[in-house]
Amino acid sequence: GSVGARERAARMAARDAGDAALAADVLPGVGAGAEDPDADPASGDGLLLSFHEEIVDELLERDGLTVMAEGLGLSETLAGIIRALPRASTPPKASDSALATLLLPSTDATDATRHASGASASTSKPGGCAGGNEDLGATLILGLNDAQKRALRVHLKRLAPDTPFPPEITADFAGADRLRAYDAGGPMIVTTRIAAVDILSERLPPARIAGIVVGNAHRVTDFSGEAFVARLFRAGNRVGFVRGVTDRPGDLTRGFNGLERVMKALMVRRVNLWPRFHLGVRACLDKHAPEVVELRQPLSPATRAIQDAIVQVMHACMSELRKSRHVDVSELTVEKGLHKSFDRVLQRQLDPVWHGVSRKLKQIVYDLRTLRNLATYLLRYDAVTFLRYLETLRVAEGRESVWLYTDAAHTIFEQAKRRVYALRGTKGGAAASHADDACVTEISKPEAMRPETELVTVLEPMPKWALLEEIVEEVRREKAKLRRRMLAEDEGAFDAEGRVDLTGDADAGAEADFASQAGPGDESYVPTRLERFGQGPLLVVAKDDATASQLANLLRHGAEKLMRAIWGDYLERQRAAGTAGGA
């Protein structure tokens, strides 16, 4: 309400005043009321979207768990938090009193009074050293992976170029180096193992920790390292802050009371929800809604046959599950079985009686998980890799599995082989027709039982590969047309002889139009010549690094050459396995 608005205004005013005071110390002649003529206008608040600012303000006001919709910008939010926190080795100023009181409360009332009155930092503090950043303490950032650290570095440099990137405290740091980093205070990225060891060894007393920021909070459990560090921190510091951030709301809905478990582990009582339909998020994103064109690629006949066979086997397994009195029949559908959460739902129902269910029922649960993975890999893997996975699966689960002995399983293996190769029977030295299915036999039969055959490679490419190549080619043609059209529409771009003049200011209007369409806060951005003429890069988004590498090779070499390379690797592995078996 109005109280929260007043607190937010006071905190923002204190932060602005503190930044001005810091600038006055670093740059003589630059005060709170003066303007730096060389200041970068892009380093202000405009680089954060409006809802990012609201999320940061909400996190800085009070402890809690912030759950954002996936893709809304976890790294941008963390960069905004780091920018608002006091920097390392920066003595607190009197103008920072409101910010220090709201964000980083001291360990006792005496310190809070001293900050509020702007007293000197020479007064000693229990558990810390006199003066310096020890009064504010260290802010531990936990739970970030390497990709998020790289993204955070990019966004922090763009958002606040003068703010140094937080040091990464890992096992490579010696104990003395970590102690100096803790004494300097400020935000720092720490592994949970190092944080727990240093807190237990009193190298980092909880009283000298300003607070904890946990990224990827959806992974926190009662037994995770982040929860252990939070318990150690709260045991010795009741006034510091704990804030969790995540952009994976789906993971919090899985299992029983997932959100409550995370809040209990972090010991927070407030949850902040930021879905895509939030009014602040919608108002910001709808201004520049992208144009989405959805293309659907039909499956090949062999791929469709494999998919139908997988669904048929899943139906049979679920029919067996329905006979059990321990499973809720309403949730046993193939549509739900194709989702990853189905495994957790089924396991949750059977956990209380898992020791009493039959061995066959347990195997059916394992088979359903295998079939779900199989349906996923069918659309993600190429034909050769999928066949190799099937062969590995047959060896690993041959005796225990139930579904491998069904007729549908035979269809899966047979169609998977036909996507890669075919065996043609020969009659009198002449190859039979490829359409004659009676002449196609399994390669797994003993050589003495086979008729005279020859192996013909099929190497069926993934259906979406052709669609991707078509889209890329279409984009290239459109970019060429767009460049010619924009050059022709530029006023004054032609000289007296009708030639295009690219040395003048004819495209100044195009720059202004590009900046105005970039959104509020980006008007100062000067696009390059390639961007002005629509010659920017084409971004292809993939699910993982392996798929991205495969698509890069596809666009570089083509589908046929890529499949030949994968097939050659498959044959080498088969030869190596045969040699090892013979030895």
Buried (B, 14 or more C-beta within 10 A) or exposed (E): EEEEEEBBEBBBEBBBBBBBBBBBEEEEEBEEEEEEEEEEEBBEBBBBBBBBBBBBBBBBBBBBBBBBBEEBBBBBBBBBBBBBBBBBBBBBBBBBBBBBBBBBBBBBEEBBEBBEEEEEBEEEBEBBEEBBBBBBBBBBBBBBEEEBBEBBBEBBBBBBEEBBBBBBBEEEBEEEEBBEBBBBBBBBBBBBEBBBBBBEEEBBBBBBBBBBBBBBBBBBBEEBBBBBBBBBBBEBBEBBBBBBBBBBBEBBEBBEEBBEBBBBBBEBEEBBEBEEEBEBBBEBBEEEEEEEEEEEEEBBEBBEBBBBBBBBBBBBBBEBBEEBEEBEEEEBEBEBBBEEEBBBBBEEBBEEEEEEBEEEBEBBBBBBBBBBBBBEBBEBBBBBBBBBBBBEBBEEBEEEBBBBEBEBBEBBBBBBBBBBBBBBBEEEEEEBEEEEEEBBBEEEEEEEEEEEBEEEEBBBBBBBBEBBBEBBEEEEEEBEEEBEEBBEEBEEBBEEEEEEEEEEEBBEEBBEEBBEEBBEBBEEBEBEEEBBBBBEEEEBEEEEEEBEEBBEBBBEEBBEEBBBEBBEEBEEEEEEEEEEEEE
